[in-house]
Amino acid sequence: MHEAYAEEVLQLAAKTEPPRPLSSLKLICIRVASRHVADIDVDALIGLPVSLIKDLLPQLSIYDLIRLQPALNQRGISTQSAWVLILQDIKGAHRVLDLHSEDGRIFRVSEVKSLAKSLKQLWQTSRSSLVDLGMAVLPQSALMALLLDACPGLHSLSLEIHPLDVDPGPHGSGMTHEPTYPKELSLRKLSVKVPQVMADIHSITAVLKHSPHLTSLHISGIRLPNSSSHRDLLTSISESNHRLRTLHLEDLNLADCHQDILNLLRNCMLEELSLKDCRLLERCSDRESYLQQFIDSLKQVRSLRSLDLSQNRLAKSAPTLAELFTGSPASAVKRLDISSNFIQPAELLELGQRLQMHPPQQRLTLDLRKNPWDRDRETWHDALQTLRPLCDFQTDGWKSRNTMADHISNM
């Protein structure tokens, strides 16, 4: 149905004078039009009689409600009843709200503000038991504060952020004030993905500093200006999030954070650590020396069971990882991911021989995918035979000669 027809249906509904409950004709018109709200111009819809808009609200999807919220606010039309219906429809023992725009568009600042206002009203009236919120895509990291203030009972928050200088929408305006946070958040799980350059990470570190109950943290893709560093992020985690059990840092440049990584490992009780594509050994004047320090620190984390070091260009340094299982204390890691590290067959064979000398406490799951097994198939086969009594391994048929692997490994 195109825009003109959708508007015509609404106008027809507006002319239908019902006794309550809604007449059949009016209800049919509203339901038909509600399925095509995205085709209707916002100004045309907001220009309808208030009574008709209120009848339409319960029929809206959550995405339509968010889109119309700023204009509804301007007309003084409350959407609380619609939000109550939406949250009551959420299934499961825990209340989960997952808002990912269907077309991948970035939510306007004004839309997020209106959503936060509605969620806060619901919380204050004790009608919301929302504990898990996911939203993408936000235009500003500072909007996290609004969402957390609106839902102080949240246990899990998952966000994707594409930072913009100003709000792109016609009704919105960018946030210029410093965000505020509750003194102590209830968050147990936080996931933030920022796949582009971000001016600073103050908004994220502020959340971490107010989240003493956090047990799971996943941060991905944040790129800082050349003069900035992720040291503040690692320091915030070390100082504020002592209950962390799962830490995933992905696609972050930690090349200048060597000492900060070691400090974090000395002050944690992690069970699962992922440092995927974090450039761990870049800018090391002595790669082997730092890797040994890193391994020694990991061995002190007695709770650690899963370690992901994929995409860190370990290459010739890979055999040193056998040191995880030497001495006292030896690591209790059960899963080790060293995929995509350009580990040559001879280096994998050396790793296997070292593990034979100092076998892990229990059988190890080893991820070896996207390493150049095809450079020396016989040696790779020998390496796997050496590892087989000690490990369950994951391999694939990746063809290194069809890629830029040689170039990338030497960057």
Secondary structure as the mmCIF struct_conf table of DSSP 4:
data_model
#
loop_
_struct_conf.conf_type_id
_struct_conf.id
_struct_conf.beg_label_comp_id
_struct_conf.beg_label_asym_id
_struct_conf.beg_label_seq_id
_struct_conf.end_label_comp_id
_struct_conf.end_label_asym_id
_struct_conf.end_label_seq_id
HELX_RH_AL_P HELX_RH_AL_P1 GLU A 3 LYS A 15
HELX_LH_PP_P HELX_LH_PP_P1 PRO A 18 PRO A 19
BEND BEND1 ARG A 20 PRO A 21
HELX_RH_AL_P HELX_RH_AL_P2 SER A 24 SER A 34
TURN_TY1_P TURN_TY1_P1 ARG A 35 HIS A 36
HELX_RH_3T_P HELX_RH_3T_P1 VAL A 37 ASP A 39
BEND BEND2 ILE A 40 ILE A 40
HELX_RH_AL_P HELX_RH_AL_P3 VAL A 42 ILE A 46
TURN_TY1_P TURN_TY1_P2 GLY A 47 GLY A 47
BEND BEND3 LEU A 48 LEU A 48
HELX_RH_AL_P HELX_RH_AL_P4 VAL A 50 LEU A 56
HELX_RH_3T_P HELX_RH_3T_P2 LEU A 57 GLN A 59
HELX_RH_AL_P HELX_RH_AL_P5 ILE A 62 GLN A 74
TURN_TY1_P TURN_TY1_P3 ARG A 75 GLY A 76
HELX_RH_AL_P HELX_RH_AL_P6 GLN A 80 GLN A 88
TURN_TY1_P TURN_TY1_P4 ASP A 89 ASP A 89
BEND BEND4 GLY A 92 HIS A 94
STRN STRN1 ARG A 95 HIS A 100
TURN_TY1_P TURN_TY1_P5 GLU A 102 ASP A 103
HELX_LH_PP_P HELX_LH_PP_P2 ARG A 105 ARG A 108
HELX_RH_AL_P HELX_RH_AL_P7 VAL A 109 GLN A 124
TURN_TY1_P TURN_TY1_P6 THR A 125 SER A 126
STRN STRN2 LEU A 130 LEU A 138
BEND BEND5 PRO A 139 PRO A 139
TURN_TY1_P TURN_TY1_P7 SER A 141 ALA A 142
HELX_RH_AL_P HELX_RH_AL_P8 LEU A 143 ALA A 150
TURN_TY1_P TURN_TY1_P8 PRO A 152 GLY A 153
BEND BEND6 HIS A 155 HIS A 155
STRN STRN3 SER A 156 ILE A 161
BEND BEND7 ASP A 165 VAL A 166
BEND BEND8 GLY A 169 HIS A 171
BEND BEND9 HIS A 177 HIS A 177
HELX_LH_PP_P HELX_LH_PP_P3 GLU A 178 PRO A 179
BEND BEND10 LYS A 183 GLU A 184
BEND BEND11 ARG A 188 ARG A 188
STRN STRN4 LYS A 189 LYS A 193
BEND BEND12 GLN A 196 GLN A 196
STRN STRN5 VAL A 197 VAL A 197
BEND BEND13 ALA A 199 ALA A 199
HELX_RH_AL_P HELX_RH_AL_P9 HIS A 202 LYS A 209
TURN_TY1_P TURN_TY1_P9 HIS A 210 HIS A 210
TURN_TY1_P TURN_TY1_P10 PRO A 212 HIS A 213
STRN STRN6 SER A 216 SER A 220
STRN STRN7 ARG A 223 ARG A 223
TURN_TY1_P TURN_TY1_P11 ASN A 226 SER A 227
BEND BEND14 HIS A 230 HIS A 230
HELX_RH_AL_P HELX_RH_AL_P10 ARG A 231 SER A 240
TURN_TY1_P TURN_TY1_P12 HIS A 242 ARG A 243
STRN STRN8 THR A 246 GLU A 250
BEND BEND15 ASP A 251 ASP A 251
TURN_TY1_P TURN_TY1_P13 ALA A 255 ASP A 256
HELX_RH_AL_P HELX_RH_AL_P11 HIS A 258 ARG A 266
TURN_TY1_P TURN_TY1_P14 ASN A 267 ASN A 267
BEND BEND16 GLU A 271 GLU A 271
STRN STRN9 GLU A 272 LYS A 276
TURN_TY1_P TURN_TY1_P15 ASP A 277 ASP A 277
TURN_TY1_P TURN_TY1_P16 LEU A 280 ARG A 283
BEND BEND17 SER A 285 ASP A 286
HELX_RH_AL_P HELX_RH_AL_P12 ARG A 287 LYS A 299
TURN_TY1_P TURN_TY1_P17 GLN A 300 GLN A 300
TURN_TY1_P TURN_TY1_P18 ARG A 302 SER A 303
STRN STRN10 SER A 306 ASP A 308
TURN_TY1_P TURN_TY1_P19 SER A 310 GLN A 311
BEND BEND18 ASN A 312 ASN A 312
HELX_RH_3T_P HELX_RH_3T_P3 ALA A 315 PHE A 325
BEND BEND19 THR A 326 PRO A 329
HELX_LH_PP_P HELX_LH_PP_P4 ALA A 330 SER A 331
STRN STRN11 ARG A 335 ASP A 337
BEND BEND20 SER A 340 ASN A 341
HELX_RH_AL_P HELX_RH_AL_P13 PRO A 345 MET A 357
BEND BEND21 HIS A 358 HIS A 358
BEND BEND22 GLN A 361 GLN A 362
HELX_LH_PP_P HELX_LH_PP_P5 ARG A 363 ARG A 363
STRN STRN12 LEU A 364 ASP A 367
TURN_TY1_P TURN_TY1_P20 ARG A 369 LYS A 370
BEND BEND23 ASN A 371 ASN A 371
HELX_RH_3T_P HELX_RH_3T_P4 TRP A 373 ARG A 375
BEND BEND24 ASP A 376 ASP A 376
HELX_RH_AL_P HELX_RH_AL_P14 ARG A 377 LEU A 387
TURN_TY1_P TURN_TY1_P21 ARG A 388 LEU A 390
STRN STRN13 CYS A 391 GLN A 394
HELX_RH_3T_P HELX_RH_3T_P5 SER A 400 ASN A 402
TURN_TY1_P TURN_TY1_P22 THR A 403 MET A 404
HELX_RH_AL_P HELX_RH_AL_P15 ALA A 405 SER A 409
TURN_TY1_P TURN_TY1_P23 ASN A 410 ASN A 410
#
